[in-house]
Each structure stands twice: as structure tokens, then as C-alpha cells.
């Protein structure tokens, strides 16, 4: 929700490609989808990213409500540096929706208040304000998939390049 730093979003896109998860961004964004740092962070994996860009949180929620028997409200996991349940004490289901806020402000306070019992944090030393957003997205996604029993990619370390990858930009990947 409202990412500000293109590199972090590019890292999240690369993770989405690696795990074959959709990536939903909520505007306003703190950068252009044509930003060279965004493209560089996602490398040549953009063809593998199912990217969705929403004008606001309501539009995102409308899109995310589809495709599950459980109501969206029950599937939300709101990541915050300020309270909730530890990531390592949180149960996840395969259809949960992980929400991450901007690097500077986190998730909107009203959203956190409305879903106080669905907040998730990653424990860090009290002298550290927070972790980098890209790190939180990665740790959160892998933990949620593992805890929910979702299949993780099977890979022996090999890499199959995507031939058209270098020519695809994030803006080319936006899906409705």
C-alpha cells in the first residue's frame, strides 16, 4: 500500500515472480512504473510478474475479494512494525492476503485500527525501528506459504532465462 522506494517494490516483484504470487500495488506510488531502479531491482523477471495496480485501497480490496470462499476481511494479514502477533506465532491459510505499508508511514492507521486483531509484526531488537520493507515482504511471504502448507517452488538451483525478459518493463505487466 503506497510504496515509496522503487528498489523495494522491484525486490517484491522479483519475489512474486519466484513464488508465482500476484503483486498488487495501491496508488499513489512514490515512483513511476517506468523507473529504471524499479526495473533493475526486478531484473529480467518482469515477464513472470502478475502485476495489478489499484487506484486506492477500496479498489484493491474489491479485486482481492474475488477467488476465495472466505470473505476478504477474514483473510487479511496486516504487517506492521508496531504491534500485533509475532509472524512466528501467526497461523496462515493459503488464501490469506498479506498487506504491507509504505516504507515511511506503514499501513494507514485507520486500516490498522479496523483490523487490530490481524496485525503481524516481525520481532527485532528494541533498538532497531524496523526492517527493510523488501526483507519483511520476503520473510512474510515464505513464512505464510510454509505455514499454510502451500507448495514452495521446486528448484535444484538451475535457472532458465526468460528470453524476452530484458525488454519487458513493469508498466508492460499491469493486469486488470
Secondary structure as GFF3:
##gff-version 3
##sequence-region A 1 176
A	DSSP	alpha_helix	6	19	.	.	.	ID=ss1
A	DSSP	beta_strand	22	26	.	.	.	ID=ss2
A	DSSP	alpha_helix	36	42	.	.	.	ID=ss3
A	DSSP	three_ten_helix	43	48	.	.	.	ID=ss4
A	DSSP	beta_strand	50	54	.	.	.	ID=ss5
A	DSSP	alpha_helix	57	64	.	.	.	ID=ss6
A	DSSP	alpha_helix	72	75	.	.	.	ID=ss7
A	DSSP	beta_strand	76	79	.	.	.	ID=ss8
A	DSSP	beta_strand	85	86	.	.	.	ID=ss9
A	DSSP	three_ten_helix	87	89	.	.	.	ID=ss10
A	DSSP	beta_strand	97	99	.	.	.	ID=ss11
A	DSSP	alpha_helix	109	114	.	.	.	ID=ss12
A	DSSP	three_ten_helix	116	118	.	.	.	ID=ss13
A	DSSP	beta_strand	119	121	.	.	.	ID=ss14
A	DSSP	alpha_helix	133	148	.	.	.	ID=ss15
A	DSSP	three_ten_helix	165	167	.	.	.	ID=ss16
A	DSSP	three_ten_helix	170	173	.	.	.	ID=ss17
###
